[in-house]
Amino acid sequence: MLFEWKLAADGAWENGITIKAEDSATRLGEVLERVKSWPQNVAIEAVFDESGNGVPAAMYGVRMTELPKSTQAQKVAALFNHADELKDDTQCLTAMNKLFPEYDLFPKTPSAINIGQIDLWASFGDYTLWTLEKGVALGADDLKKEAPRYFDDVENPLAVEKWYASDGTERSADHWYKIYVSDEIGSGHKINTDKYQTALQKMLAPQ
């Protein structure tokens, strides 16, 4: 089920806003005012849980940098107004493709697969797990050797991201799909290696 929306400007998710799905209608006006006041580089993420259990599991996101402010607001309003219809992330992908005909979303080959910390992606720093040039994705054991901090207790959930970078052409935009790969432990979060391996397999599966 759709769980919440996240919006931010200039990739500063630390300073972004989070809106629960059930508040989509009542807080839309507030969100649109924020979008209009932000710099041009605005992005939106739709977060889903598993069967309405309230635990975030996956998200889709898109950066709307090249769109005029009025169009950005229209896109956000359209997504919020269809919140009740977004029962799972597959429906969200369909909606995104319909609402963003300007972009060619989710081609077969991503730019990279990364791991990072939700809402702290820039400040904590992401780590690249796979690129086409690298060929083989880092399994949990290799990740622990190369980037052991991802196995420490962290503040926010960890997620594996399939990243599609804009190539600068007219129909290209930064966009991504993330799968959550950690468990809540006390007041923090810790990587779950089973979730991590499953997410990698899904990310690397042929489309």
Rosetta constraint file for C-alpha pairs under 8 A:
AtomPair CA 1 CA 48 HARMONIC 5.39 0.50
AtomPair CA 1 CA 49 HARMONIC 5.53 0.50
AtomPair CA 1 CA 50 HARMONIC 6.45 0.50
AtomPair CA 1 CA 51 HARMONIC 5.82 0.50
AtomPair CA 1 CA 52 HARMONIC 5.30 0.50
AtomPair CA 1 CA 86 HARMONIC 6.87 0.50
AtomPair CA 1 CA 87 HARMONIC 4.53 0.50
AtomPair CA 1 CA 88 HARMONIC 5.02 0.50
AtomPair CA 1 CA 89 HARMONIC 7.79 0.50
AtomPair CA 2 CA 21 HARMONIC 6.21 0.50
AtomPair CA 2 CA 46 HARMONIC 7.11 0.50
AtomPair CA 2 CA 47 HARMONIC 6.06 0.50
AtomPair CA 2 CA 48 HARMONIC 4.48 0.50
AtomPair CA 2 CA 49 HARMONIC 6.56 0.50
AtomPair CA 2 CA 52 HARMONIC 7.99 0.50
AtomPair CA 2 CA 83 HARMONIC 7.11 0.50
AtomPair CA 2 CA 84 HARMONIC 7.96 0.50
AtomPair CA 2 CA 86 HARMONIC 5.93 0.50
AtomPair CA 2 CA 87 HARMONIC 5.92 0.50
AtomPair CA 2 CA 88 HARMONIC 6.34 0.50
AtomPair CA 2 CA 89 HARMONIC 7.70 0.50
AtomPair CA 3 CA 20 HARMONIC 6.23 0.50
AtomPair CA 3 CA 21 HARMONIC 5.29 0.50
AtomPair CA 3 CA 46 HARMONIC 7.76 0.50
AtomPair CA 3 CA 47 HARMONIC 5.51 0.50
AtomPair CA 3 CA 48 HARMONIC 4.85 0.50
AtomPair CA 3 CA 49 HARMONIC 5.79 0.50
AtomPair CA 3 CA 52 HARMONIC 7.68 0.50
AtomPair CA 3 CA 54 HARMONIC 6.91 0.50
AtomPair CA 3 CA 56 HARMONIC 6.98 0.50
AtomPair CA 4 CA 18 HARMONIC 6.80 0.50
AtomPair CA 4 CA 19 HARMONIC 5.49 0.50
AtomPair CA 4 CA 20 HARMONIC 4.21 0.50
AtomPair CA 4 CA 21 HARMONIC 4.58 0.50
AtomPair CA 4 CA 46 HARMONIC 6.25 0.50
AtomPair CA 4 CA 47 HARMONIC 5.23 0.50
AtomPair CA 4 CA 48 HARMONIC 7.00 0.50
AtomPair CA 5 CA 18 HARMONIC 5.61 0.50
AtomPair CA 5 CA 19 HARMONIC 5.07 0.50
AtomPair CA 5 CA 20 HARMONIC 6.33 0.50
AtomPair CA 5 CA 21 HARMONIC 6.68 0.50
AtomPair CA 5 CA 44 HARMONIC 7.11 0.50
AtomPair CA 5 CA 45 HARMONIC 5.65 0.50
AtomPair CA 5 CA 46 HARMONIC 4.84 0.50
AtomPair CA 5 CA 47 HARMONIC 6.02 0.50
AtomPair CA 6 CA 16 HARMONIC 6.99 0.50
AtomPair CA 6 CA 17 HARMONIC 5.73 0.50
AtomPair CA 6 CA 18 HARMONIC 4.55 0.50
AtomPair CA 6 CA 19 HARMONIC 6.48 0.50
AtomPair CA 6 CA 44 HARMONIC 5.71 0.50
AtomPair CA 6 CA 45 HARMONIC 4.96 0.50
AtomPair CA 6 CA 46 HARMONIC 6.59 0.50
AtomPair CA 6 CA 47 HARMONIC 7.64 0.50
AtomPair CA 7 CA 13 HARMONIC 7.43 0.50
AtomPair CA 7 CA 16 HARMONIC 5.53 0.50
AtomPair CA 7 CA 17 HARMONIC 5.44 0.50
AtomPair CA 7 CA 18 HARMONIC 6.66 0.50
AtomPair CA 7 CA 42 HARMONIC 7.23 0.50
AtomPair CA 7 CA 43 HARMONIC 5.65 0.50
AtomPair CA 7 CA 44 HARMONIC 4.48 0.50
AtomPair CA 7 CA 45 HARMONIC 6.32 0.50
AtomPair CA 8 CA 12 HARMONIC 6.04 0.50
AtomPair CA 8 CA 13 HARMONIC 5.37 0.50
AtomPair CA 8 CA 15 HARMONIC 6.90 0.50
AtomPair CA 8 CA 16 HARMONIC 4.23 0.50
AtomPair CA 8 CA 17 HARMONIC 6.54 0.50
AtomPair CA 8 CA 42 HARMONIC 5.81 0.50
AtomPair CA 8 CA 43 HARMONIC 5.59 0.50
AtomPair CA 8 CA 44 HARMONIC 6.81 0.50
AtomPair CA 9 CA 13 HARMONIC 7.44 0.50
AtomPair CA 9 CA 16 HARMONIC 7.08 0.50
AtomPair CA 9 CA 38 HARMONIC 6.33 0.50
AtomPair CA 9 CA 39 HARMONIC 6.31 0.50
AtomPair CA 9 CA 40 HARMONIC 7.37 0.50
AtomPair CA 9 CA 41 HARMONIC 5.30 0.50
AtomPair CA 9 CA 42 HARMONIC 4.35 0.50
AtomPair CA 9 CA 43 HARMONIC 6.24 0.50
AtomPair CA 10 CA 39 HARMONIC 7.21 0.50
AtomPair CA 10 CA 40 HARMONIC 7.92 0.50
AtomPair CA 10 CA 41 HARMONIC 5.10 0.50
AtomPair CA 10 CA 42 HARMONIC 6.50 0.50
AtomPair CA 11 CA 41 HARMONIC 7.74 0.50
AtomPair CA 11 CA 42 HARMONIC 7.89 0.50
AtomPair CA 11 CA 43 HARMONIC 7.59 0.50
AtomPair CA 11 CA 122 HARMONIC 7.45 0.50
AtomPair CA 12 CA 16 HARMONIC 6.48 0.50
AtomPair CA 12 CA 122 HARMONIC 7.23 0.50
AtomPair CA 13 CA 17 HARMONIC 7.85 0.50
AtomPair CA 13 CA 119 HARMONIC 4.79 0.50
AtomPair CA 13 CA 120 HARMONIC 6.54 0.50
AtomPair CA 13 CA 121 HARMONIC 7.31 0.50
AtomPair CA 13 CA 122 HARMONIC 7.94 0.50
AtomPair CA 14 CA 119 HARMONIC 5.20 0.50
AtomPair CA 14 CA 120 HARMONIC 5.75 0.50
AtomPair CA 19 CA 23 HARMONIC 6.47 0.50
AtomPair CA 19 CA 24 HARMONIC 6.86 0.50
AtomPair CA 19 CA 27 HARMONIC 7.67 0.50
AtomPair CA 20 CA 24 HARMONIC 6.79 0.50
AtomPair CA 21 CA 83 HARMONIC 6.65 0.50
AtomPair CA 23 CA 27 HARMONIC 5.87 0.50
AtomPair CA 24 CA 28 HARMONIC 5.82 0.50
AtomPair CA 24 CA 80 HARMONIC 5.38 0.50
AtomPair CA 24 CA 81 HARMONIC 7.22 0.50
AtomPair CA 24 CA 83 HARMONIC 6.91 0.50
AtomPair CA 25 CA 80 HARMONIC 6.82 0.50
AtomPair CA 25 CA 81 HARMONIC 6.77 0.50
AtomPair CA 27 CA 31 HARMONIC 6.29 0.50
AtomPair CA 28 CA 32 HARMONIC 6.15 0.50
AtomPair CA 28 CA 77 HARMONIC 6.90 0.50
AtomPair CA 28 CA 80 HARMONIC 7.04 0.50
AtomPair CA 29 CA 33 HARMONIC 6.34 0.50
AtomPair CA 30 CA 34 HARMONIC 6.39 0.50
AtomPair CA 31 CA 35 HARMONIC 6.21 0.50
AtomPair CA 32 CA 36 HARMONIC 6.17 0.50
AtomPair CA 32 CA 73 HARMONIC 5.80 0.50
AtomPair CA 32 CA 76 HARMONIC 7.50 0.50
AtomPair CA 32 CA 77 HARMONIC 7.53 0.50
AtomPair CA 33 CA 37 HARMONIC 6.27 0.50
AtomPair CA 34 CA 38 HARMONIC 6.16 0.50
AtomPair CA 35 CA 42 HARMONIC 7.14 0.50
AtomPair CA 35 CA 69 HARMONIC 7.76 0.50
AtomPair CA 35 CA 72 HARMONIC 7.64 0.50
AtomPair CA 35 CA 73 HARMONIC 6.70 0.50
AtomPair CA 36 CA 69 HARMONIC 6.12 0.50
AtomPair CA 36 CA 70 HARMONIC 7.71 0.50
AtomPair CA 36 CA 73 HARMONIC 7.11 0.50
AtomPair CA 38 CA 42 HARMONIC 7.29 0.50
AtomPair CA 40 CA 64 HARMONIC 7.99 0.50
AtomPair CA 40 CA 65 HARMONIC 5.63 0.50
AtomPair CA 40 CA 66 HARMONIC 7.82 0.50
AtomPair CA 40 CA 68 HARMONIC 7.98 0.50
AtomPair CA 40 CA 69 HARMONIC 7.14 0.50
AtomPair CA 41 CA 63 HARMONIC 6.91 0.50
AtomPair CA 41 CA 64 HARMONIC 6.47 0.50
AtomPair CA 41 CA 65 HARMONIC 4.36 0.50
AtomPair CA 41 CA 66 HARMONIC 7.91 0.50
AtomPair CA 42 CA 63 HARMONIC 5.86 0.50
AtomPair CA 42 CA 64 HARMONIC 5.60 0.50
AtomPair CA 42 CA 65 HARMONIC 5.98 0.50
AtomPair CA 42 CA 72 HARMONIC 7.91 0.50
AtomPair CA 43 CA 61 HARMONIC 7.02 0.50
AtomPair CA 43 CA 62 HARMONIC 5.58 0.50
AtomPair CA 43 CA 63 HARMONIC 4.06 0.50
AtomPair CA 43 CA 64 HARMONIC 5.78 0.50
AtomPair CA 43 CA 65 HARMONIC 7.72 0.50
AtomPair CA 44 CA 61 HARMONIC 5.59 0.50
AtomPair CA 44 CA 62 HARMONIC 5.81 0.50
AtomPair CA 44 CA 63 HARMONIC 6.65 0.50
AtomPair CA 44 CA 76 HARMONIC 7.70 0.50
AtomPair CA 45 CA 59 HARMONIC 6.42 0.50
AtomPair CA 45 CA 60 HARMONIC 5.52 0.50
AtomPair CA 45 CA 61 HARMONIC 4.10 0.50
AtomPair CA 45 CA 62 HARMONIC 6.71 0.50
AtomPair CA 46 CA 59 HARMONIC 5.34 0.50
AtomPair CA 46 CA 60 HARMONIC 5.44 0.50
AtomPair CA 46 CA 61 HARMONIC 6.42 0.50
AtomPair CA 46 CA 92 HARMONIC 7.70 0.50
AtomPair CA 47 CA 56 HARMONIC 6.55 0.50
AtomPair CA 47 CA 57 HARMONIC 7.46 0.50
AtomPair CA 47 CA 58 HARMONIC 5.87 0.50
AtomPair CA 47 CA 59 HARMONIC 4.29 0.50
AtomPair CA 47 CA 60 HARMONIC 6.84 0.50
AtomPair CA 48 CA 56 HARMONIC 5.64 0.50
AtomPair CA 48 CA 57 HARMONIC 5.83 0.50
AtomPair CA 48 CA 58 HARMONIC 5.39 0.50
AtomPair CA 48 CA 59 HARMONIC 5.94 0.50
AtomPair CA 48 CA 88 HARMONIC 6.60 0.50
AtomPair CA 48 CA 89 HARMONIC 6.46 0.50
AtomPair CA 49 CA 53 HARMONIC 6.33 0.50
AtomPair CA 49 CA 54 HARMONIC 5.79 0.50
AtomPair CA 49 CA 55 HARMONIC 5.22 0.50
AtomPair CA 49 CA 56 HARMONIC 4.29 0.50
AtomPair CA 49 CA 57 HARMONIC 4.84 0.50
AtomPair CA 49 CA 58 HARMONIC 6.82 0.50
AtomPair CA 50 CA 54 HARMONIC 7.41 0.50
AtomPair CA 50 CA 55 HARMONIC 6.83 0.50
AtomPair CA 50 CA 56 HARMONIC 7.20 0.50
AtomPair CA 50 CA 57 HARMONIC 6.27 0.50
AtomPair CA 56 CA 180 HARMONIC 7.00 0.50
AtomPair CA 57 CA 179 HARMONIC 5.90 0.50
AtomPair CA 57 CA 180 HARMONIC 5.08 0.50
AtomPair CA 58 CA 89 HARMONIC 7.38 0.50
AtomPair CA 58 CA 177 HARMONIC 7.38 0.50
AtomPair CA 58 CA 178 HARMONIC 5.40 0.50
AtomPair CA 58 CA 179 HARMONIC 4.33 0.50
AtomPair CA 58 CA 180 HARMONIC 5.80 0.50
AtomPair CA 59 CA 89 HARMONIC 7.06 0.50
AtomPair CA 59 CA 177 HARMONIC 5.73 0.50
AtomPair CA 59 CA 178 HARMONIC 5.20 0.50
AtomPair CA 59 CA 179 HARMONIC 6.68 0.50
AtomPair CA 60 CA 89 HARMONIC 7.45 0.50
AtomPair CA 60 CA 92 HARMONIC 7.60 0.50
AtomPair CA 60 CA 93 HARMONIC 7.37 0.50
AtomPair CA 60 CA 175 HARMONIC 7.70 0.50
AtomPair CA 60 CA 176 HARMONIC 5.86 0.50
AtomPair CA 60 CA 177 HARMONIC 4.62 0.50
AtomPair CA 60 CA 178 HARMONIC 6.54 0.50
AtomPair CA 61 CA 175 HARMONIC 5.48 0.50
AtomPair CA 61 CA 176 HARMONIC 5.24 0.50
AtomPair CA 61 CA 177 HARMONIC 6.42 0.50
AtomPair CA 62 CA 173 HARMONIC 7.22 0.50
AtomPair CA 62 CA 174 HARMONIC 6.05 0.50
AtomPair CA 62 CA 175 HARMONIC 4.18 0.50
AtomPair CA 62 CA 176 HARMONIC 6.52 0.50
AtomPair CA 63 CA 173 HARMONIC 6.35 0.50
AtomPair CA 63 CA 174 HARMONIC 5.42 0.50
AtomPair CA 63 CA 175 HARMONIC 6.09 0.50
AtomPair CA 64 CA 72 HARMONIC 6.60 0.50
AtomPair CA 64 CA 173 HARMONIC 7.12 0.50
AtomPair CA 65 CA 173 HARMONIC 7.81 0.50
AtomPair CA 67 CA 71 HARMONIC 6.03 0.50
AtomPair CA 67 CA 72 HARMONIC 6.09 0.50
AtomPair CA 68 CA 72 HARMONIC 6.25 0.50
AtomPair CA 69 CA 73 HARMONIC 6.28 0.50
AtomPair CA 70 CA 74 HARMONIC 6.33 0.50
AtomPair CA 71 CA 75 HARMONIC 6.19 0.50
AtomPair CA 72 CA 76 HARMONIC 6.30 0.50
AtomPair CA 73 CA 77 HARMONIC 6.08 0.50
AtomPair CA 74 CA 78 HARMONIC 6.09 0.50
AtomPair CA 75 CA 79 HARMONIC 6.32 0.50
AtomPair CA 75 CA 99 HARMONIC 6.68 0.50
AtomPair CA 75 CA 100 HARMONIC 7.81 0.50
AtomPair CA 76 CA 80 HARMONIC 6.18 0.50
AtomPair CA 77 CA 81 HARMONIC 5.93 0.50
AtomPair CA 78 CA 82 HARMONIC 6.33 0.50
AtomPair CA 78 CA 99 HARMONIC 7.68 0.50
AtomPair CA 79 CA 83 HARMONIC 6.27 0.50
AtomPair CA 79 CA 95 HARMONIC 7.88 0.50
AtomPair CA 82 CA 86 HARMONIC 6.82 0.50
AtomPair CA 85 CA 91 HARMONIC 7.94 0.50
AtomPair CA 86 CA 91 HARMONIC 5.61 0.50
AtomPair CA 86 CA 92 HARMONIC 5.74 0.50
AtomPair CA 87 CA 91 HARMONIC 6.58 0.50
AtomPair CA 87 CA 92 HARMONIC 7.90 0.50
AtomPair CA 88 CA 92 HARMONIC 6.52 0.50
AtomPair CA 89 CA 93 HARMONIC 6.23 0.50
AtomPair CA 90 CA 94 HARMONIC 6.48 0.50
AtomPair CA 91 CA 95 HARMONIC 6.17 0.50
AtomPair CA 92 CA 96 HARMONIC 6.06 0.50
AtomPair CA 93 CA 97 HARMONIC 6.25 0.50
AtomPair CA 94 CA 98 HARMONIC 6.38 0.50
AtomPair CA 95 CA 99 HARMONIC 6.02 0.50
AtomPair CA 96 CA 100 HARMONIC 5.79 0.50
AtomPair CA 97 CA 101 HARMONIC 6.16 0.50
AtomPair CA 97 CA 103 HARMONIC 7.99 0.50
AtomPair CA 97 CA 105 HARMONIC 6.72 0.50
AtomPair CA 102 CA 171 HARMONIC 5.79 0.50
AtomPair CA 103 CA 170 HARMONIC 7.84 0.50
AtomPair CA 103 CA 171 HARMONIC 4.43 0.50
AtomPair CA 103 CA 172 HARMONIC 5.50 0.50
AtomPair CA 103 CA 173 HARMONIC 6.49 0.50
AtomPair CA 104 CA 171 HARMONIC 5.79 0.50
AtomPair CA 104 CA 172 HARMONIC 6.17 0.50
AtomPair CA 104 CA 173 HARMONIC 7.92 0.50
AtomPair CA 105 CA 172 HARMONIC 7.72 0.50
AtomPair CA 105 CA 173 HARMONIC 7.75 0.50
AtomPair CA 105 CA 175 HARMONIC 7.33 0.50
AtomPair CA 106 CA 110 HARMONIC 7.51 0.50
AtomPair CA 106 CA 164 HARMONIC 7.06 0.50
AtomPair CA 106 CA 175 HARMONIC 7.70 0.50
AtomPair CA 106 CA 176 HARMONIC 7.91 0.50
AtomPair CA 108 CA 206 HARMONIC 7.73 0.50
AtomPair CA 108 CA 207 HARMONIC 6.20 0.50
AtomPair CA 110 CA 131 HARMONIC 7.97 0.50
AtomPair CA 110 CA 162 HARMONIC 6.34 0.50
AtomPair CA 110 CA 163 HARMONIC 5.71 0.50
AtomPair CA 110 CA 164 HARMONIC 4.96 0.50
AtomPair CA 110 CA 165 HARMONIC 7.84 0.50
AtomPair CA 111 CA 131 HARMONIC 6.45 0.50
AtomPair CA 111 CA 132 HARMONIC 7.43 0.50
AtomPair CA 111 CA 162 HARMONIC 7.82 0.50
AtomPair CA 111 CA 163 HARMONIC 5.69 0.50
AtomPair CA 111 CA 164 HARMONIC 4.97 0.50
AtomPair CA 111 CA 165 HARMONIC 5.97 0.50
AtomPair CA 112 CA 128 HARMONIC 6.90 0.50
AtomPair CA 112 CA 129 HARMONIC 7.51 0.50
AtomPair CA 112 CA 130 HARMONIC 5.62 0.50
AtomPair CA 112 CA 131 HARMONIC 4.65 0.50
AtomPair CA 112 CA 132 HARMONIC 7.32 0.50
AtomPair CA 112 CA 162 HARMONIC 6.26 0.50
AtomPair CA 112 CA 163 HARMONIC 5.29 0.50
AtomPair CA 112 CA 164 HARMONIC 7.00 0.50
AtomPair CA 113 CA 128 HARMONIC 6.04 0.50
AtomPair CA 113 CA 129 HARMONIC 5.45 0.50
AtomPair CA 113 CA 130 HARMONIC 5.00 0.50
AtomPair CA 113 CA 131 HARMONIC 6.56 0.50
AtomPair CA 113 CA 160 HARMONIC 6.99 0.50
AtomPair CA 113 CA 161 HARMONIC 5.45 0.50
AtomPair CA 113 CA 162 HARMONIC 4.65 0.50
AtomPair CA 113 CA 163 HARMONIC 5.87 0.50
AtomPair CA 113 CA 203 HARMONIC 7.68 0.50
AtomPair CA 114 CA 126 HARMONIC 6.37 0.50
AtomPair CA 114 CA 127 HARMONIC 5.39 0.50
AtomPair CA 114 CA 128 HARMONIC 4.35 0.50
AtomPair CA 114 CA 129 HARMONIC 5.14 0.50
AtomPair CA 114 CA 130 HARMONIC 6.97 0.50
AtomPair CA 114 CA 160 HARMONIC 5.65 0.50
AtomPair CA 114 CA 161 HARMONIC 5.07 0.50
AtomPair CA 114 CA 162 HARMONIC 6.70 0.50
AtomPair CA 114 CA 163 HARMONIC 7.31 0.50
AtomPair CA 115 CA 126 HARMONIC 5.48 0.50
AtomPair CA 115 CA 127 HARMONIC 5.35 0.50
AtomPair CA 115 CA 128 HARMONIC 6.58 0.50
AtomPair CA 115 CA 129 HARMONIC 6.94 0.50
AtomPair CA 115 CA 158 HARMONIC 7.03 0.50
AtomPair CA 115 CA 159 HARMONIC 5.66 0.50
AtomPair CA 115 CA 160 HARMONIC 4.39 0.50
AtomPair CA 115 CA 161 HARMONIC 5.97 0.50
AtomPair CA 116 CA 120 HARMONIC 7.65 0.50
AtomPair CA 116 CA 121 HARMONIC 5.47 0.50
AtomPair CA 116 CA 124 HARMONIC 7.45 0.50
AtomPair CA 116 CA 125 HARMONIC 6.48 0.50
AtomPair CA 116 CA 126 HARMONIC 4.33 0.50
AtomPair CA 116 CA 127 HARMONIC 6.55 0.50
AtomPair CA 116 CA 158 HARMONIC 5.65 0.50
AtomPair CA 116 CA 159 HARMONIC 5.71 0.50
AtomPair CA 116 CA 160 HARMONIC 6.70 0.50
AtomPair CA 116 CA 161 HARMONIC 7.76 0.50
AtomPair CA 117 CA 121 HARMONIC 5.19 0.50
AtomPair CA 117 CA 124 HARMONIC 6.75 0.50
AtomPair CA 117 CA 125 HARMONIC 7.72 0.50
AtomPair CA 117 CA 126 HARMONIC 7.28 0.50
AtomPair CA 117 CA 156 HARMONIC 5.94 0.50
AtomPair CA 117 CA 157 HARMONIC 5.76 0.50
AtomPair CA 117 CA 158 HARMONIC 4.47 0.50
AtomPair CA 117 CA 159 HARMONIC 6.28 0.50
AtomPair CA 118 CA 156 HARMONIC 5.87 0.50
AtomPair CA 118 CA 157 HARMONIC 5.61 0.50
AtomPair CA 118 CA 158 HARMONIC 6.00 0.50
AtomPair CA 118 CA 159 HARMONIC 6.72 0.50
AtomPair CA 119 CA 156 HARMONIC 7.34 0.50
AtomPair CA 120 CA 124 HARMONIC 5.46 0.50
AtomPair CA 120 CA 125 HARMONIC 7.46 0.50
AtomPair CA 120 CA 156 HARMONIC 7.49 0.50
AtomPair CA 121 CA 125 HARMONIC 5.51 0.50
AtomPair CA 121 CA 126 HARMONIC 5.96 0.50
AtomPair CA 122 CA 126 HARMONIC 6.99 0.50
AtomPair CA 127 CA 147 HARMONIC 7.75 0.50
AtomPair CA 129 CA 137 HARMONIC 5.31 0.50
AtomPair CA 129 CA 138 HARMONIC 5.23 0.50
AtomPair CA 129 CA 143 HARMONIC 7.90 0.50
AtomPair CA 130 CA 134 HARMONIC 6.03 0.50
AtomPair CA 130 CA 135 HARMONIC 6.59 0.50
AtomPair CA 130 CA 136 HARMONIC 6.33 0.50
AtomPair CA 130 CA 137 HARMONIC 4.59 0.50
AtomPair CA 130 CA 138 HARMONIC 6.87 0.50
AtomPair CA 131 CA 135 HARMONIC 6.13 0.50
AtomPair CA 131 CA 136 HARMONIC 7.93 0.50
AtomPair CA 131 CA 137 HARMONIC 7.77 0.50
AtomPair CA 137 CA 200 HARMONIC 7.60 0.50
AtomPair CA 138 CA 142 HARMONIC 5.61 0.50
AtomPair CA 138 CA 143 HARMONIC 5.75 0.50
AtomPair CA 139 CA 143 HARMONIC 6.11 0.50
AtomPair CA 139 CA 197 HARMONIC 6.79 0.50
AtomPair CA 140 CA 144 HARMONIC 6.16 0.50
AtomPair CA 140 CA 193 HARMONIC 6.17 0.50
AtomPair CA 140 CA 196 HARMONIC 7.14 0.50
AtomPair CA 140 CA 197 HARMONIC 6.90 0.50
AtomPair CA 141 CA 145 HARMONIC 6.52 0.50
AtomPair CA 142 CA 146 HARMONIC 6.20 0.50
AtomPair CA 143 CA 147 HARMONIC 5.50 0.50
AtomPair CA 143 CA 148 HARMONIC 6.84 0.50
AtomPair CA 144 CA 148 HARMONIC 4.43 0.50
AtomPair CA 144 CA 149 HARMONIC 7.79 0.50
AtomPair CA 144 CA 150 HARMONIC 7.23 0.50
AtomPair CA 144 CA 151 HARMONIC 6.68 0.50
AtomPair CA 148 CA 152 HARMONIC 7.18 0.50
AtomPair CA 150 CA 154 HARMONIC 7.77 0.50
AtomPair CA 150 CA 191 HARMONIC 6.93 0.50
AtomPair CA 151 CA 190 HARMONIC 6.53 0.50
AtomPair CA 151 CA 191 HARMONIC 5.90 0.50
AtomPair CA 152 CA 190 HARMONIC 6.54 0.50
AtomPair CA 152 CA 191 HARMONIC 7.91 0.50
AtomPair CA 153 CA 185 HARMONIC 7.94 0.50
AtomPair CA 153 CA 188 HARMONIC 6.17 0.50
AtomPair CA 153 CA 189 HARMONIC 5.56 0.50
AtomPair CA 153 CA 190 HARMONIC 5.00 0.50
AtomPair CA 153 CA 191 HARMONIC 7.97 0.50
AtomPair CA 154 CA 188 HARMONIC 5.56 0.50
AtomPair CA 154 CA 189 HARMONIC 5.23 0.50
AtomPair CA 154 CA 190 HARMONIC 6.36 0.50
AtomPair CA 155 CA 187 HARMONIC 7.55 0.50
AtomPair CA 155 CA 188 HARMONIC 4.84 0.50
AtomPair CA 155 CA 189 HARMONIC 6.15 0.50
AtomPair CA 156 CA 188 HARMONIC 6.41 0.50
AtomPair CA 156 CA 189 HARMONIC 6.06 0.50
AtomPair CA 157 CA 180 HARMONIC 6.85 0.50
AtomPair CA 157 CA 181 HARMONIC 7.51 0.50
AtomPair CA 157 CA 182 HARMONIC 5.83 0.50
AtomPair CA 157 CA 183 HARMONIC 7.34 0.50
AtomPair CA 157 CA 184 HARMONIC 7.50 0.50
AtomPair CA 157 CA 188 HARMONIC 7.89 0.50
AtomPair CA 157 CA 189 HARMONIC 5.63 0.50
AtomPair CA 157 CA 190 HARMONIC 7.61 0.50
AtomPair CA 158 CA 180 HARMONIC 5.87 0.50
AtomPair CA 158 CA 181 HARMONIC 5.65 0.50
AtomPair CA 158 CA 182 HARMONIC 5.44 0.50
AtomPair CA 158 CA 189 HARMONIC 7.55 0.50
AtomPair CA 158 CA 190 HARMONIC 7.71 0.50
AtomPair CA 158 CA 191 HARMONIC 6.70 0.50
AtomPair CA 159 CA 178 HARMONIC 5.95 0.50
AtomPair CA 159 CA 179 HARMONIC 5.28 0.50
AtomPair CA 159 CA 180 HARMONIC 4.14 0.50
AtomPair CA 159 CA 181 HARMONIC 5.20 0.50
AtomPair CA 159 CA 182 HARMONIC 7.26 0.50
AtomPair CA 160 CA 178 HARMONIC 5.46 0.50
AtomPair CA 160 CA 179 HARMONIC 5.37 0.50
AtomPair CA 160 CA 180 HARMONIC 6.47 0.50
AtomPair CA 160 CA 181 HARMONIC 6.77 0.50
AtomPair CA 160 CA 196 HARMONIC 7.34 0.50
AtomPair CA 160 CA 199 HARMONIC 6.77 0.50
AtomPair CA 160 CA 200 HARMONIC 7.43 0.50
AtomPair CA 161 CA 176 HARMONIC 6.56 0.50
AtomPair CA 161 CA 177 HARMONIC 5.62 0.50
AtomPair CA 161 CA 178 HARMONIC 4.24 0.50
AtomPair CA 161 CA 179 HARMONIC 6.57 0.50
AtomPair CA 162 CA 176 HARMONIC 5.52 0.50
AtomPair CA 162 CA 177 HARMONIC 5.19 0.50
AtomPair CA 162 CA 178 HARMONIC 6.26 0.50
AtomPair CA 162 CA 203 HARMONIC 6.41 0.50
AtomPair CA 163 CA 174 HARMONIC 7.69 0.50
AtomPair CA 163 CA 175 HARMONIC 6.38 0.50
AtomPair CA 163 CA 176 HARMONIC 4.67 0.50
AtomPair CA 163 CA 177 HARMONIC 6.83 0.50
AtomPair CA 164 CA 173 HARMONIC 7.82 0.50
AtomPair CA 164 CA 174 HARMONIC 5.70 0.50
AtomPair CA 164 CA 175 HARMONIC 5.33 0.50
AtomPair CA 164 CA 176 HARMONIC 5.86 0.50
AtomPair CA 165 CA 172 HARMONIC 7.97 0.50
AtomPair CA 165 CA 173 HARMONIC 6.61 0.50
AtomPair CA 165 CA 174 HARMONIC 4.54 0.50
AtomPair CA 165 CA 175 HARMONIC 6.67 0.50
AtomPair CA 166 CA 172 HARMONIC 5.00 0.50
AtomPair CA 166 CA 173 HARMONIC 4.42 0.50
AtomPair CA 166 CA 174 HARMONIC 4.72 0.50
AtomPair CA 166 CA 175 HARMONIC 7.92 0.50
AtomPair CA 167 CA 172 HARMONIC 6.10 0.50
AtomPair CA 167 CA 173 HARMONIC 7.52 0.50
AtomPair CA 168 CA 172 HARMONIC 6.35 0.50
AtomPair CA 168 CA 173 HARMONIC 7.75 0.50
AtomPair CA 179 CA 199 HARMONIC 6.26 0.50
AtomPair CA 180 CA 195 HARMONIC 7.70 0.50
AtomPair CA 181 CA 191 HARMONIC 5.95 0.50
AtomPair CA 181 CA 192 HARMONIC 5.75 0.50
AtomPair CA 181 CA 193 HARMONIC 7.50 0.50
AtomPair CA 181 CA 195 HARMONIC 4.93 0.50
AtomPair CA 181 CA 196 HARMONIC 5.09 0.50
AtomPair CA 181 CA 199 HARMONIC 7.28 0.50
AtomPair CA 182 CA 189 HARMONIC 6.10 0.50
AtomPair CA 182 CA 190 HARMONIC 5.18 0.50
AtomPair CA 182 CA 191 HARMONIC 4.04 0.50
AtomPair CA 182 CA 192 HARMONIC 4.84 0.50
AtomPair CA 182 CA 195 HARMONIC 7.18 0.50
AtomPair CA 182 CA 196 HARMONIC 7.84 0.50
AtomPair CA 183 CA 189 HARMONIC 5.46 0.50
AtomPair CA 183 CA 190 HARMONIC 5.48 0.50
AtomPair CA 183 CA 191 HARMONIC 6.36 0.50
AtomPair CA 183 CA 192 HARMONIC 6.25 0.50
AtomPair CA 184 CA 188 HARMONIC 5.87 0.50
AtomPair CA 184 CA 189 HARMONIC 4.43 0.50
AtomPair CA 184 CA 190 HARMONIC 6.59 0.50
AtomPair CA 185 CA 189 HARMONIC 5.09 0.50
AtomPair CA 185 CA 190 HARMONIC 6.46 0.50
AtomPair CA 191 CA 196 HARMONIC 7.45 0.50
AtomPair CA 192 CA 196 HARMONIC 6.16 0.50
AtomPair CA 193 CA 197 HARMONIC 6.10 0.50
AtomPair CA 194 CA 198 HARMONIC 6.16 0.50
AtomPair CA 195 CA 199 HARMONIC 5.99 0.50
AtomPair CA 196 CA 200 HARMONIC 6.28 0.50
AtomPair CA 197 CA 201 HARMONIC 6.27 0.50
AtomPair CA 198 CA 202 HARMONIC 6.28 0.50
AtomPair CA 199 CA 203 HARMONIC 6.09 0.50
AtomPair CA 200 CA 204 HARMONIC 6.12 0.50
AtomPair CA 201 CA 205 HARMONIC 6.03 0.50
